[in-house]
Amino acid sequence: MPRADRVSLSQEGLAIPPVDHLSNRSVTNILLDRAFSGVPAGIPPDRILVGLFVNFARLTDKALREYDAARTELLAYVAPGTSLQTSRYLRAIDHMENCISALHRTVLNARALRENKIGRAGPRLTERQERRLAYSRNAIEHADEKLTGTSKIKNFGRTDPFSLRLANTSTVIGDNVLTYQEIVSAMSKCHNNIEIIRGVPTGEPGPSFPNATLRTNPGTPANSNTTLRASTYLKELSRLTVTHS
């Protein structure tokens, strides 16, 4: 991956894959399973395991929704011919932070299920994927400690972003890099695991889900007819102001 793609953000370079092939309503299906047929096929009638599985599915859904919302805001932010809308970039950061946090919690639930012999037949994150996800999540959640120097792990350097920065192919905070492709891969594995545990046939390409209906829509700006346009330099300056001192 070119290093520039970890720093720059442009319409031409942005490569953030969609997730419309993954349903973000898995927990609804699980609740329907429980209402009409009892506990899902791969879960014993145990309160702890059922709770872990429901949380696993709910957090997977949450990660997918937040990623989808972040992607939408980011695409709108870099769209050509638009006025300066730093608020879209800020909302994209908020959604991506939520996605990474939810995905990290998802992985912890998946690990607990595997330790109880649930979901072992499904795909799992590699150690490297889990480690990079955890590092990014910890940097996000403990940014205050890293800024004040009270963190037990490496503090942010003078030139490091102190908030999540969204670039062409990656999220970056401090010296931690997590690519969009890695995030989608992790969510795909979690989603497939849910389907396997539920006993749903997998392997065949499914429909595209209408996840777009759940995306954020701040409405049409009041000054949408203005002829003023932000320069590329001003957009970049406003973006870096969010994450850099």
Residue pairs with C-beta under 8 A, 6 or more apart in sequence:
1 169
1 170
1 179
4 168
5 13
5 15
5 167
5 168
5 169
5 170
6 167
6 168
6 169
6 170
6 172
6 177
7 167
7 172
8 167
8 168
8 236
9 74
9 78
9 166
9 167
9 168
9 236
9 239
10 78
10 168
10 232
11 78
11 79
11 80
13 168
13 169
14 74
14 75
14 78
14 168
15 168
15 169
15 180
16 71
16 74
16 75
16 169
16 180
17 180
17 181
17 184
18 68
18 71
19 64
19 67
19 68
19 71
19 184
19 187
19 211
20 68
20 208
20 209
20 210
20 211
20 212
21 205
21 206
21 208
21 209
22 64
22 187
22 188
22 191
22 209
22 211
23 29
23 191
23 206
23 209
23 211
24 60
24 61
24 64
24 65
24 68
24 209
24 211
24 214
25 61
25 209
26 57
26 60
26 61
26 191
26 194
26 195
27 54
27 57
27 58
27 60
27 61
29 198
30 40
30 53
30 54
30 57
30 194
30 198
33 39
33 40
33 198
34 40
38 45
39 45
39 50
40 53
40 197
40 198
40 199
41 197
41 198
41 199
42 118
42 119
42 196
42 197
42 198
42 199
43 49
43 50
43 53
43 118
43 197
48 116
49 113
49 116
49 118
52 109
52 112
52 113
52 116
52 118
53 109
53 113
53 118
53 197
55 105
55 109
56 106
56 109
56 110
56 113
56 190
56 193
56 194
57 194
59 102
59 103
59 105
59 106
59 109
60 102
60 106
60 187
60 190
60 191
60 194
62 98
62 99
62 102
63 99
63 102
63 103
63 106
63 187
63 190
64 187
64 191
64 211
65 211
65 214
66 95
66 96
66 98
66 99
66 102
67 95
67 96
67 99
67 183
67 184
67 187
68 211
68 212
68 214
68 215
69 91
69 95
69 214
69 215
69 216
70 91
70 92
70 93
70 94
70 95
70 96
70 99
70 166
71 92
72 212
72 215
72 216
73 88
73 89
73 91
73 92
73 95
73 216
74 88
74 89
74 92
74 166
76 82
76 85
76 88
77 85
77 88
77 89
77 92
77 235
81 229
82 229
82 230
83 221
83 223
83 226
83 228
83 229
83 230
84 230
84 234
84 235
84 238
85 221
86 238
86 239
86 242
87 218
88 218
89 166
89 238
89 239
89 242
90 242
91 216
91 218
92 166
93 163
93 164
93 166
93 242
93 243
95 216
96 164
96 166
96 171
97 140
97 164
99 183
100 133
100 136
100 137
100 140
100 164
100 171
100 178
100 183
101 137
101 140
101 141
103 133
103 137
103 183
103 186
103 187
103 190
104 133
104 134
104 137
106 190
107 125
107 130
107 133
107 186
107 190
110 119
110 124
110 125
110 190
110 193
113 119
113 197
114 120
114 124
118 197
119 193
119 196
119 197
121 196
122 189
122 192
122 193
122 196
122 197
123 188
123 189
123 192
123 193
124 189
124 193
125 133
125 186
125 189
129 182
129 185
129 186
132 176
132 177
132 178
132 182
133 178
133 182
133 186
135 176
136 171
136 173
136 176
136 177
136 178
138 153
139 146
139 173
139 174
139 176
140 164
140 173
142 151
142 153
143 156
143 162
143 163
143 173
145 151
146 153
146 154
146 155
146 156
146 162
146 174
147 155
147 156
147 162
149 155
154 174
154 175
156 162
156 174
157 174
157 175
159 244
160 173
160 174
160 175
161 172
161 173
161 174
161 243
161 244
162 173
162 174
162 243
162 244
162 245
163 173
163 242
163 243
164 171
164 172
164 173
164 243
165 171
165 172
165 173
165 239
165 240
165 242
165 243
169 179
169 180
169 181
170 177
170 178
170 179
170 180
171 177
171 178
171 179
171 180
171 183
172 178
173 243
192 202
195 202
196 202
230 238
